[in-house]
Amino acid sequence: MQKEMPFLAETRGLQNAPNELVQKCRHGLDAIRLCIQLSGNTHEYLCAELGIDKGHFSRIMQGKAWFPDTKRIELMNLCGNRAPAQYDAIMTGCDLVEKSKDAQIIALKAQLAALGVAA
């Protein structure tokens, strides 16, 4: 299988999955399945990129094996969405809030202005 060269590939940022779909997830595996479905990536591609055996990946998708926690962030990055993280946030009564650099800059400028320091 030929891999993409990262410096030539267009990187896409992580997007939130539609909340109405995430809220329908019954458990974490449903959120992982949703993450994969929304990406349009094949199981074969994800197996190769994540370094997971195809047979084990098949058992994971059937609910007969556990998805490795150490691969969750990598999965979300490959799939381009945060469905598993959103599910975790919903189940723990939290909101998932993206902290962008622009928002941080605005907040820091506001703090400087409050202190009377020119930005």
N, C-alpha and C positions, 0 to 999 in steps of 0.2 A: 504494500500500500504506500503510495506516495504521500508525504506530508507536506503541508503548506509551509512556506517560508514566512515566519512571523513578521519580518520587516517589509514584506510585500503584501501581506494580508491586511485587509481593512479591519481594524479592531472596532468592535462595537461594545459600548458600555453595557453594564448590567441594567436591565429594566425590571420594574415590578410586574409580576404576572397580574392579570385581572383579579381583583379581590373577590368577585363573585365566584370565580372558579376555585380559588384557594380556600374559600370558606366551605366549599363542598367536599374538601378532602377529609376523609374519615380518620386518617393517620398519616404519619410521616412518609410512608411508602407511596401513598397517593400523591403527596406533594412532589416527591422525586419523579414519579411517573408523569405528573403534570409538567414539571420542569423540562423533561425530555420531549414530551409531545409538542410543547410550545416551540421548542428549538427547531424541530424538523430534522435534527441529526439522526443518523441511523445508529442502531445498537452497536453495529460493527465498528463504526467510527469512534463512538464513546469508549468501547472496550479497549481499542488500541490506544487512545489518548490517555485514558485513566489507568492503563496497565492492569485491567481486570480480565480474567479468563472469560471467554464467551459463555461457557457452561455455567460458571458461577454467576455471571450477569443475568443469564436466563432464569436461574433459580431466584435471584434477587427480585426480578420483575414479577415472578410468580408468588412472591411472599414466602418462599421456602429457605431464604438465606438473608442475611443482613447486609445492607449497603454500608461500606466502611466509612465511619465518621471522618476519617482523615482525607476523604475524597470529596466531601460535600462542597467545599468552596470551589475546588477545581471543576466539579460538575456544573455549578452555577455559572462559572466563568465561561466554560465551553458552550453552555446552552444559552447564555446571554440573558438569563432571568433569575430572579430571587425567590421562586416559589417555595423551596424548602425553608428558607429563612423567614419568609412571610408567614408560613404555617406555624413555625415555632413562636413567632411573635403573637399571633392570634391566640394560640393555645395557652400562652402565659399572660394574656391580658395586656399586652404591650402594643405600641405602634412602632412600625419599622420606619425610621426617618433617615433619608439619605443626606449625608453631610457632604456638600460639594465644596470645592475650594472657593468658589465665588461667595457662597454663604458665609464661610469662615472669614474671608477678607472683609465683607460687609460688617460682620459682628465685631471684628477687631478694630475697624475704623470707628465704629460707634463707641467702643470702649475708650479709644484714644480721645475722641471728641468729648466724651463725658469727663475725662481727666483733664481736658483743656490743652491737649497736645495736638499740634497740627500734623496731619497725616501726609 
